[in-house]
């Protein structure tokens, strides 16, 4: 009996998503990642291969936990940083994670702060 390797499955799903999702200068990719303890979000311009802005729970003053409340807070932070750069629309890259719970909370928080996707 084969064991289930969840990381490998998520990686395969993420590669399938990345074939279709591409960030540009006008509409960068909002990439999310969740580890057991932290939440990471980046605004990425794939044309120039640059990270425009990022936010995570590893920053000073943030609590290190990957739950819905933390994801909501980080979603609001990345939206504020994006709007400060003049970015209003993004492409959402859920990173192979199911659009439910933490991922949905982060996306909804970013939408509430003014990002469109």
VENMO-V687800 format. One record per helix or strand of 2 or more residues. SS is the DSSP state (alpha for helix, beta for strand). FROM is the first residue (numbers start at 1). LEN is the number of residues. If there is no record, write none. Layout:
ss=SS from=FROM len=LEN
ss=SS from=FROM len=LEN
This chain:
ss=alpha from=6 len=13
ss=beta from=29 len=6
ss=beta from=39 len=7
ss=beta from=50 len=7
ss=alpha from=68 len=17
ss=beta from=91 len=3
ss=alpha from=102 len=11
